[in-house]
């Protein structure tokens, strides 16, 4: 606790006034008892005013330190809008790639079905030929069908190869979108670090002013001052777990 009067002095003053108040009440001296109650009230109001001043100073220093840090305002003014545009660009690229891939697949599927259906029909005729269950005229028709099928298979094969190549090329967006997303992730991490620093400034003030808790032997617990602040003696909070612990310890 800051100020000119120590915590021990304030407790002593409270105790003295409380004893005097008990004496006046036991003596039925209501006038002096009322005066003592007024003194206790003023003493408490003075302490509350001092605590409010300390809190105001802490908040003022926190805000002042972040005004000096122009990086936070630069993130808010420039990089967040830029990140939003980049993510919208990722969405556009993904949608275009998906449309391109679907178009290529929709083009290739009928070609594959056509080749498959004709191959099945020719396969049945070929089995009849192998079983010697086909006349000369039917064999000539089979020969013509085979020639047409080979021409069809060659054309459909080239068309399917082009469609599949187009579907493959449509996936080249992933490298670019991956770079964009990684950059946005880095920006979010930097922004989180800045906000954690702001929480730390308030948390350290809370940790300094919270009284020590007594251990089981009645002695002050040196580990009991304020909430546990992970990485308090370090420059930065490392890892999501420590960020979560810090926010939880401060009641957020």
N, C-alpha and C positions, 0 to 999 in steps of 0.2 A: 504493500500500500504506500502511495506517495503522500505528500503533505508535510506540514510542520509538526503535526501531532502524531505520535506513534500509535499503533494498534493497542499496545499495552496501556498507554495513557488513557485512551478512549474507554477501554474496558474498566479501568480503575475509576474514571469519572462516572460512568454508568452505574457501577456498583455503589459508589458513595451516595449518589442521588437516590438510588433505589432504597438503600438502608434508611436514609433520612425520610423518605416518603413513608416507609413502614412505621418509623417512629412517630411521625406526625399523625398518621391514621390511627395508630394505637392510642395516641393522646387526644384523639377527636379534634385535632387542630386542622379544620378543613381549609382555612385560608392559606396556611403555609403549605398544606398538601397540594392545593391547587397550583401554587407557585412552583412547587417541585415538578409537578406534572408538566407545566409549561416549559420548564427548563429541559426536561427529558425530551419533550417534543421538538424544541428548537435544536437540541443536540442531534437528534435523529435527522431532522431536515437538513442541517449543515452537512452531515455525513452523506446523505443522498445527493445533495448539490455537488459535493466534491467528486463522488463517483460518476455523476453525470458529466462533469467537466473532464475527467480522465477518459471516459468513453468518447466524448466529442473530440478530444485531442487525438485519440487513436484513429478514429475515422478520418479526421482531417489529414493525418500523416499518410494514411493508406491511400486516400484519393490523390494527395499531392505526389506521392511516389509514382502513381500510375499516369499522372499527367506528364511526368518527365519521360516515361517510357512511350515514345512515339510509335513503337512497333505495334502496340495494341490498336491504336487508332488507324494505323496504316492497314492492318488486317481487316478492320471493320469497314473502312472506306473503299479499299481497292481489292484486296485479295479475296474476300468473301463473294463480292459480285462476280469477280473473274472466275472463281471456283464454280459458282452457279452456272455461268455460261459454259464452262468446260464440261460440267456434268450433263447439261442439256445437249451439248455436242455429242457426248458419249451415247446418250439415248437415241439421238438421230442416227448415228452411225450403226448402232445395234439394230434399230428398226430397218434401216436400208439393207443391212447384211441379211437379216432374217427374211425380208421380202425377196431378195435376190436368190437366196438359197431355196426358198419354197418354190419360186418360179422355176428354177433349174430342176428340182425334183419332180414337179408337176409335168414338166416337159419330157423328162426321161421315163417316167413310169409307163405311159401309153406305148412308147417305143419298145420297152422291155416286154410288156404284155403281148404286143403284136408278134414279136419274135417267138415268144414262148408258145402262144396258141398255134402258130403255123408249124413250129417244130413238133408239137404233139401230134398234129394231123399227119405230117410227113412220117413221123415215127410209126404210126399205125399202118400206113401204106407200105413202109419199108419192111415191117414184120410180115405182112402178107406176101411181099415179094420173096423174102427169105424162105417162107414156107411153101413157095411155088404155088401160091393160091392167087395168081394174077395173070391175066391174059396179056397179049402183046399190046393191044391198044391201051390198056390200063397202065402198062409199063411206060409207054410213050408219054402218057399224061403225067405219070410220076416224074419222069425226066424233066418235063417242062416245069413242073411245080418245084422241083429241086433247084433248077436254074433261077427261077423267080425268087425262091427263098434265099439263095445265096446273095443275090443282088440286094434284096430287102435287108438281110442281116448286115451286109457291109454298110449300107446307108444308115440304118438305125444305130449300128455300132458307132459310127462316126458322130452321129447326132448326140448319142448318150455320152460319149467321151467329152464332147464340147460342153454339155450340160453339167456333167460332174466336175469338169475343170472350172467352170464358172462358179459352182457351189464351193469348190475348194478356195478359189481366189476371194470369194466373199468373206472368208474367215480371216483375211489379213488385217481386219479392223482390230482384232484382239490385242495386237502388240501396241497400237496407238492408244486404245482405250485403257490398257493396263498402265501405260505411262501416265496418262491423265489422272486416273484414279489414285495411283500412288502419290502423285503430287498433292491431290486434295486431302488424302489421308495425312500427309506430312503437315499440311496447313491446319487440319483439325487438331493434330497432336500439339502443334505449337500454341494454338489458341487455348487448348486445355491446360497446358503448362502455365500460361499467363494467368488464367482464372484460378488455378490452384495456388499460384503465388499470392493472389489477392486474398484467398481464403486463409492462407498461412499467416499473412500479416495480422488479420483479425484473430486467428487462433492462437498466435504467440502471445498477444495481449491477454487473451482469456486465460492462457496457461500460466502467465506470470501472476495474475491477480487471484486465481482460485486458491483458497487456503489448503494447507497440507492435511491429509487424512491421517488419523492415528492408526497405528498397527495394533495387533492383538495385545501387545505389552503396554499400550498406552503411549508409546513414543511416536513422535511425528514420522510419517512415512515419506522419505525423500523422493519416492517415486510417485507420490500422490498429488503433485502440483499440476492441476489442470488436466485436460484430456490428453490422451496419448497422441502425439503427432508423429507419424512415421517419417523417418528421414529428416527430423527437425534440425539435426546438426549438419545437414548436407545442403548443397546449393539447390538441388532439385529433388522432386519426388519421383522415384523410379518405379515404373510398372503400374498397371491398372489396379492391382490389389492394394498398393499403398495409397493410391488416390482414393479408392473406396473407403479404406480405413480412416484416412484423414477426414473425409467428408462425414463419415459416420460418427467419428469421435467429437466432431463439432456440432452434431445434432442436425445434419442435413441429410 
